Amino acid sequence: MSVAEPADGDVPVLTQVFEDLPVEAPAPAAPPAPATPATQLDQDALDALADQLERGLLERLGPEIDRATARALNGVRAELTVSVMQIVRESVTAAVAQALRGQKKG
């Protein structure tokens, strides 16, 4: 009995079955067939499709994008207003304190 042949009544294992298969050389890879005009996508059609997709997305998402942008802009505007007011108050306080110190010396 060879390694590739199972004993009577035994089920062959995968390696035994694989070893029994004839060795075949792989088929040479065929060069890709040139694209025919029927299978080539027309660049103008792709551009038109891209334009339609862009318009459709902007129509559907545009209002939501505008709302989200406005919300974010309002938040930034509020934070900036608070920051500027605080800076102005600190600057005025420092200027008044410096002016008072100058009057006390003179």
C-alpha positions as CSV (number, residue, x, y, z in Angstrom):
1,M,0.0,0.0,0.0
2,S,1.4,3.5,-0.9
3,V,0.9,6.7,1.0
4,A,-1.5,7.9,-1.6
5,E,-3.7,4.8,-1.4
6,P,-5.9,4.3,1.6
7,A,-6.2,1.0,3.3
8,D,-9.3,-1.1,2.6
9,G,-12.3,0.7,4.0
10,D,-10.4,3.8,5.0
11,V,-11.5,7.2,3.7
12,P,-8.6,9.1,2.0
13,V,-7.5,12.3,3.6
14,L,-7.2,15.5,1.6
15,T,-3.4,15.2,1.2
16,Q,-3.8,11.7,-0.2
17,V,-6.4,12.9,-2.7
18,F,-4.3,15.9,-3.7
19,E,-1.2,13.8,-4.2
20,D,-3.2,11.5,-6.5
21,L,-4.1,14.4,-8.8
22,P,-2.0,14.8,-12.0
23,V,0.3,17.8,-12.1
24,E,-0.8,20.2,-14.8
25,A,1.1,23.2,-16.0
26,P,-1.0,26.4,-15.5
27,A,-2.5,27.7,-18.6
28,P,-0.8,30.8,-20.0
29,A,-2.7,34.0,-19.1
30,A,-4.5,35.3,-22.1
31,P,-3.9,38.9,-22.9
32,P,-6.8,41.1,-22.1
33,A,-9.1,41.6,-25.1
34,P,-9.1,45.2,-26.4
35,A,-12.1,47.1,-25.3
36,T,-14.8,47.4,-27.9
37,P,-16.7,50.6,-28.5
38,A,-19.8,48.9,-27.0
39,T,-18.0,48.2,-23.7
40,Q,-16.2,51.5,-23.4
41,L,-18.0,54.2,-21.5
42,D,-18.3,57.4,-23.3
43,Q,-16.5,60.2,-21.4
44,D,-19.2,62.7,-22.2
45,A,-21.8,60.3,-20.8
46,L,-19.8,60.0,-17.6
47,D,-19.4,63.8,-17.3
48,A,-23.2,64.2,-17.8
49,L,-23.8,61.6,-15.1
50,A,-21.4,63.3,-12.7
51,D,-23.2,66.6,-13.3
52,Q,-26.6,65.0,-12.7
53,L,-25.4,63.3,-9.5
54,E,-23.9,66.6,-8.2
55,R,-27.1,68.5,-8.9
56,G,-29.2,65.8,-7.3
57,L,-27.1,65.7,-4.2
58,L,-27.0,69.5,-3.8
59,E,-30.8,69.6,-4.2
60,R,-31.3,67.1,-1.5
61,L,-28.4,68.0,0.8
62,G,-28.1,71.7,0.1
63,P,-30.7,72.9,2.6
64,E,-29.3,70.6,5.4
65,I,-25.8,71.8,4.7
66,D,-27.0,75.4,4.8
67,R,-28.7,74.8,8.2
68,A,-25.7,73.1,9.6
69,T,-23.4,75.8,8.4
70,A,-25.6,78.6,9.8
71,R,-25.8,76.8,13.1
72,A,-22.0,76.4,13.3
73,L,-21.5,80.0,12.2
74,N,-23.9,81.3,14.9
75,G,-22.1,79.3,17.5
76,V,-18.7,80.7,16.4
77,R,-20.2,84.3,16.2
78,A,-21.5,84.0,19.8
79,E,-18.1,82.7,21.1
80,L,-16.3,85.4,19.3
81,T,-18.6,88.1,20.6
82,V,-18.0,86.9,24.2
83,S,-14.3,86.7,23.7
84,V,-14.1,90.2,22.1
85,M,-16.2,91.7,24.9
86,Q,-14.0,90.1,27.5
87,I,-10.8,91.5,25.8
88,V,-12.4,95.0,25.5
89,R,-13.3,94.9,29.2
90,E,-9.8,93.8,30.2
91,S,-8.2,96.5,28.0
92,V,-10.5,99.3,29.3
93,T,-9.8,98.2,32.9
94,A,-6.1,98.1,32.3
95,A,-6.2,101.6,30.6
96,V,-8.2,103.1,33.4
97,A,-5.9,101.6,36.0
98,Q,-2.9,103.0,34.2
99,A,-4.5,106.4,33.9
100,L,-5.3,106.5,37.6
101,R,-1.8,105.5,38.5
102,G,-0.5,108.3,36.3
103,Q,-2.7,110.9,38.1
104,K,-1.7,109.8,41.6
105,K,2.0,110.3,40.7
106,G,1.6,113.7,39.2
